[in-house]
């Protein structure tokens, strides 16, 4: 390889993210968070977004390019940029060679839900029980909780994504997406936007597509994602199902 060309490490990514990178003018990116399995970067613009680089052991969020390796080694995330539509980290180009599907599966009818907290760890369930999941005030839970993706934001993502799965209108979505940019972390606000667009993590998609027989195991796998993120997504989605079923009856 000629000395003036960067080393390349091919990655996979959702089509929307690949298109976003391809349209981005050459720019430097600031580091939002770095770890052994995931790196998150701030993509500047009129509406700043978060772009991730994740290994196979990290949660495959729809705003991240994905490495086949479990960790990011040898990438450290000391510097990052977009050049000619390609993300570069530490001088290594990460061209998207494979497109992965991040779309939430479409459902023709809503499955029945009894208890939104069913199967969720009691400690997380207690925190979720303190959140009021109300479409008229959905933005009130934004930023509730700690971490890169506060628990309240995960709940909002689950709510919005389930509406997309069912093709149900969510008139609150635009306002929630706008307010998320003001009230929570850059990563979380980006994930709220993706959820409103119907893009989710693989564990959420698998749960939505599950048969009644497989649903308990898929719900458990989703609830196990992260410290509480998967549980928040599951809780928000189940609340959306309850809300939509009540609207249908009423």
Secondary structure, 3 states (H helix, E strand, C coil): CCCCCCEECCEEEEHHHHHHHHHCCCEEEEEEEECCCEEEEEECCCCCEEEEEECCCCCCCCCEEECCCCCCCCCCCCCEEEECCEEEECCEEECEEEEECCECCCCCCCCCCCCCCCCCCHHHHHHHHCCCCCHHHHHHHCCCCCCCCCHHHHHHHHHHHHHHHHCCCCCCHHHHHHHHHHHCCHHHHHHHHHHHCCECCHHHHHHHCCCCCCHHHHHHHHHCCCCCHHHHHHHHHHHHHHHHHHHHHC
